[in-house]
Amino acid sequence: MNRDTLLSVYDRLTGLVQKLPGGLQKPILQELMPIRQLFLEQRPARIMMAGRSALTAEQFLASLGAKGLEAGECDNGWRTLHVHGLGGIQVLDGREDASDELVKPGLERFAPDLVLFFWDSEMDEAGWRRGMVRVSLTSGPVIGLAGDRGAFRLQAGFAAEGSLSQRVVRVLNVSDPMCDEAICAALPLPAQLDFARITGARRAQAHIAGSLLKSFSAVCGVIGVQPIPLADMPILTTIQTLMVGMIIHTTGRPFSLRLVVEFIGALGFNVGAGLVLREGARALVRVVPIWGNAVSGFVAGAGTYAIGKAAIAYFIEGTPIQETRRIFKRLLPARLTKAKPPELPPG
């Protein structure tokens, strides 16, 4: 799934939303914004390292789970580290041994998305002050990283820095297994996907996929309220298929339409069964028009939500397909089929 394909589908979705009543367009377009920021404005994260650490950027990222990192081009001190097929991360080394001749041009070229401030017991007062001066040249969030028993001292040091301390979002042990998720969460949306894919941060991937799920469920819910021909099953099925494909893409796995179709089929969901339930909800419109439309929209939104949660469980969290199927049926507003679904290979 390349950017051109995503852009084409996004344009179709926004075109569809623009056919809805005027009062519904703005909130739905707002729900679609995370999709644009995460996937269409996707770019490498820009991270500045500051303070003192014996770890190289490659070693630190490897400790977070990054494998197969390759060094790419350097642009005014910003070095690109990338993993083929997954994305890249740009790093500016602003630690105490780096010269101002390298750091200042880098900060003029790009503003860091995030500053990682490393601290160890050998950092003296002069080193701390140099680090604080460099952090003060930036304006983004800061995460502090220290070794064993050093986090408290680092937290105290930040607290003494006045207004600068307000930019500190977390202080963590450098070996904390939650570092990758905390760093990813502090990045702007366009920079999160590359970082989550490269480090394999499952919680971060699940958070990104959750943003997709929220957006697509809202869109399908609103479409479900509309009368024929706008709210037909092919449109809903296409949106749901795209959602699962994007969730797979979030993990770094290549997108395959066949894989999506097999997964949805393994849940016990098929277009024919979905159409029966969809038309049953529509039938209520003829009896109780207002509530019938509400139920119809609920069915579309809830069905999309159930599919998305199941996809996150299977492709990101590694849940076995049998348990994934139970999650799906538990979230579904009604059972769509009684047929025994096929088995899938392990995710």
C-alpha positions in Angstrom: 0.0 0.0 0.0 1.9 3.0 -1.2 1.3 6.7 -0.6 -0.4 7.3 -4.0 -2.9 4.5 -3.3 -3.7 5.9 0.1 -4.1 9.4 -1.3 -6.5 8.2 -4.0 -8.6 6.3 -1.4 -8.5 9.3 1.0 -9.7 11.6 -1.7 -12.6 9.2 -2.5 -13.5 9.1 1.2 -13.5 12.9 1.5 -15.5 13.2 -1.7 -18.1 10.8 -0.2 -18.3 12.8 3.0 -18.9 16.0 1.0 -22.1 14.4 -0.3 -23.5 14.2 3.2 -25.6 16.9 4.8 -23.6 20.0 5.6 -23.9 19.6 9.3 -22.3 16.2 9.2 -19.3 17.1 7.0 -17.2 19.0 9.4 -17.1 16.4 12.3 -16.5 13.5 9.9 -13.7 15.3 8.1 -12.2 16.0 11.6 -12.4 12.3 12.3 -10.5 11.6 9.0 -7.7 14.0 9.9 -5.6 11.4 11.8 -5.6 9.2 8.7 -4.1 12.1 6.7 -1.6 13.0 9.3 -0.5 9.4 10.1 -0.4 8.0 6.6 -0.4 10.8 4.0 1.9 13.2 5.9 4.0 10.4 7.2 7.7 11.3 7.6 10.7 10.3 9.7 10.8 11.4 13.3 13.4 14.1 14.1 15.0 13.4 17.4 17.8 15.3 19.1 20.0 13.5 21.6 21.3 15.7 24.4 23.1 15.3 27.7 25.6 12.5 28.2 25.5 8.8 27.1 28.0 6.2 25.9 25.3 4.8 23.6 25.4 5.7 19.9 22.1 6.5 18.2 22.1 3.1 16.5 22.7 1.3 19.8 20.0 3.2 21.6 17.4 2.5 18.8 18.5 -1.1 18.8 17.8 -1.3 22.5 14.3 -0.2 21.7 13.8 -3.0 19.2 15.0 -1.6 15.9 16.7 -4.2 13.7 18.7 -3.8 10.5 19.3 -0.1 10.8 21.2 1.4 8.0 22.9 4.9 8.0 21.6 7.1 5.2 22.3 10.7 4.2 23.4 13.5 6.5 21.8 16.9 6.2 23.4 19.7 8.3 24.1 17.3 11.2 20.8 15.3 10.9 21.7 11.7 10.2 19.0 9.4 8.7 18.8 5.9 10.1 16.4 3.7 8.2 15.2 0.1 7.9 14.3 -1.0 4.4 10.6 -1.2 3.9 9.7 0.3 7.3 10.8 3.9 7.3 13.4 6.2 8.8 14.4 8.2 11.9 16.5 11.4 11.7 18.9 12.0 14.6 20.8 15.1 15.6 23.6 14.4 18.1 23.6 17.3 20.5 25.2 15.6 23.4 28.0 17.2 25.4 30.9 16.1 23.2 29.2 17.4 20.0 30.5 20.7 18.7 28.4 23.8 18.3 29.5 23.9 14.6 27.4 20.8 14.0 24.5 21.3 16.4 23.5 24.9 15.5 23.2 24.4 11.7 21.2 21.3 12.5 18.7 23.2 14.6 18.5 25.9 11.9 17.7 23.2 9.4 15.0 21.4 11.4 13.3 21.9 14.7 13.4 18.6 16.6 10.1 16.8 17.2 11.5 15.5 20.5 14.7 16.0 22.6 16.0 12.9 24.4 18.1 14.1 27.4 20.5 11.4 28.6 22.0 11.6 32.1 24.6 9.4 33.9 26.4 9.6 37.1 29.6 11.0 35.5 27.9 14.2 34.2 29.2 17.2 36.1 27.7 20.6 36.6 29.4 22.0 33.6 28.1 19.2 31.4 24.6 19.7 32.8 24.6 23.4 32.0 25.8 22.8 28.4 23.0 20.3 28.0 20.5 22.8 29.3 21.7 25.5 27.0 21.2 23.2 24.0 17.8 22.1 25.1 16.9 25.8 25.5 17.6 26.2 21.8 14.7 23.9 21.0 11.0 24.3 21.6 9.6 20.7 21.5 8.9 18.1 24.3 11.7 16.6 26.3 12.0 13.0 27.6 14.7 12.4 30.3 16.6 9.0 30.3 18.8 7.9 33.1 20.5 4.7 34.3 19.5 2.7 37.4 18.6 4.9 40.3 19.3 8.0 38.3 15.8 8.9 37.3 15.0 10.6 40.6 18.1 12.9 40.4 17.3 13.7 36.8 13.8 14.6 37.7 15.0 16.9 40.4 17.4 18.5 38.0 14.7 19.3 35.5 12.4 20.6 38.3 15.1 23.2 39.2 15.1 24.6 35.6 12.0 26.7 35.9 10.0 27.1 32.7 12.1 24.6 30.9 10.8 21.8 33.2 7.3 22.3 31.8 8.5 20.7 28.5 9.5 17.5 30.2 6.9 14.9 29.4 8.5 11.8 31.0 11.7 10.8 32.9 12.4 7.1 32.4 15.0 4.5 33.1 17.0 4.0 29.9 16.3 0.3 30.1 12.6 0.6 30.7 10.7 -1.6 28.3 8.1 1.2 27.9 10.6 3.7 26.4 9.6 3.0 22.8 5.9 3.6 23.5 6.7 6.8 25.6 8.9 8.2 22.9 6.4 7.4 20.1 3.5 9.0 22.0 5.5 12.2 22.4 6.1 12.6 18.7 3.7 14.4 16.4 1.3 12.2 14.4 3.1 12.4 11.1 6.3 11.1 12.7 4.8 8.3 14.8 4.2 5.6 12.2 7.8 5.3 11.0 9.1 5.1 14.6 6.5 2.5 15.7 7.2 0.3 12.6 11.0 0.5 13.0 11.1 -0.2 16.8 8.3 -2.8 16.6 6.6 -0.9 19.5 3.3 -2.9 19.8 1.6 -0.6 22.2 2.4 2.4 20.0 1.2 0.5 16.9 -2.0 -0.4 18.7 -2.5 3.3 19.7 -2.0 4.4 16.0 -4.4 1.6 14.9 -6.9 2.8 17.5 -6.9 6.2 15.9 -7.7 4.6 12.6 -10.5 2.6 14.2 -12.1 5.6 15.7 -12.1 7.5 12.4 -13.4 4.7 10.3 -16.1 3.7 12.8 -17.4 7.2 12.9 -17.4 7.5 9.1 -19.2 4.2 8.6 -21.7 5.1 11.3 -22.6 8.3 9.5 -22.8 6.6 6.2 -25.0 3.9 7.7 -27.6 6.6 8.6 -27.9 7.7 5.0 -30.6 6.3 2.6 -29.9 4.2 -0.4 -27.9 4.5 -2.7 -25.2 6.4 -0.6 -25.2 3.9 2.3 -24.8 0.6 0.5 -22.8 -2.4 1.6 -20.1 -2.1 -1.1 -19.1 1.3 0.2 -19.0 0.1 3.8 -17.2 -3.1 2.9 -14.6 -1.1 0.9 -14.0 1.2 3.9 -13.7 -1.7 6.3 -11.3 -3.5 4.0 -9.2 -0.4 3.7 -9.2 0.0 7.5 -7.9 -3.6 8.0 -5.2 -3.0 5.3 -4.0 0.2 7.1 -3.8 -1.7 10.4 -1.7 -4.3 8.8 0.5 -1.6 7.2 1.0 -0.1 10.7 2.8 -3.3 11.8 5.3 -3.1 8.9 3.9 -6.1 7.1 3.2 -5.7 3.4 -0.5 -5.1 2.5 -2.3 -7.9 0.7 -5.9 -7.7 -0.3 -6.1 -11.5 -0.2 -4.8 -11.4 3.4 -7.5 -8.9 4.4 -10.3 -10.9 2.7 -9.1 -14.2 4.3 -9.0 -12.5 7.7 -12.5 -11.0 7.5 -13.7 -14.4 6.3 -12.0 -16.2 9.2 -14.0 -14.0 11.6 -17.2 -15.4 10.2 -18.1 -12.2 8.5 -19.1 -12.0 4.9 -20.8 -9.5 2.7 -24.0 -11.6 2.3 -24.5 -12.0 6.1 -23.7 -8.3 6.6 -26.2 -7.3 4.0 -29.0 -9.3 5.8 -28.3 -7.5 9.0 -27.9 -4.2 7.3 -31.2 -4.5 5.5 -32.9 -5.7 8.7 -31.8 -2.4 10.3 -33.0 -0.4 7.3 -36.4 -2.1 7.5 -36.9 -0.3 10.8 -36.9 3.0 9.0 -40.2 2.2 7.5 -41.7 1.5 10.9 -40.0 4.1 13.1 -38.1 6.5 10.7 -35.9 8.4 13.1 -34.9 5.5 15.4 -34.6 3.2 12.4 -31.9 5.4 10.9 -30.1 5.5 14.2 -30.1 1.7 14.5 -28.9 1.4 10.9 -26.0 3.8 11.6 -25.2 2.0 14.8 -25.0 -1.3 13.0 -22.5 0.1 10.4 -20.4 1.8 13.1 -20.4 -1.1 15.5 -19.6 -3.6 12.8 -16.7 -1.6 11.7 -15.5 -1.2 15.3 -15.7 -5.0 15.9 -13.7 -5.7 12.7 -11.0 -3.1 13.6 -10.6 -4.4 17.2 -10.2 -7.9 15.9 -7.6 -6.8 13.4 -5.6 -5.0 16.1 -5.8 -8.1 18.3 -4.7 -10.5 15.6 -2.1 -8.5 13.6 -0.6 -6.3 16.3 -1.1 -8.1 19.6 -0.6 -11.6 18.2 -3.9 -13.0 19.6 -4.7 -16.4 18.2 -7.5 -16.5 15.6 -9.8 -18.4 17.8 -9.6 -15.8 20.6 -9.7 -13.0 17.9 -13.0 -14.5 16.7 -14.5 -14.4 20.2 -13.4 -10.7 20.5 -15.1 -9.9 17.2 -18.4 -11.7 18.1 -18.5 -10.2 21.6 -18.3 -6.7 20.1 -20.7 -7.3 17.3 -24.3 -6.0 17.8 -25.6 -9.3 16.5 -24.2 -12.5 15.1 -23.8 -12.2 11.4 -23.3 -15.8 10.5 -23.5 -19.3 12.0 -21.1 -20.8 9.5 -17.9 -22.2 10.8 -15.2 -19.8 9.6 -11.9 -21.1 8.0 -8.6 -21.2 9.9 -5.8 -18.7 9.4 -2.1 -19.3 9.7 -0.5 -17.7 12.8 -0.3 -13.9 12.6 
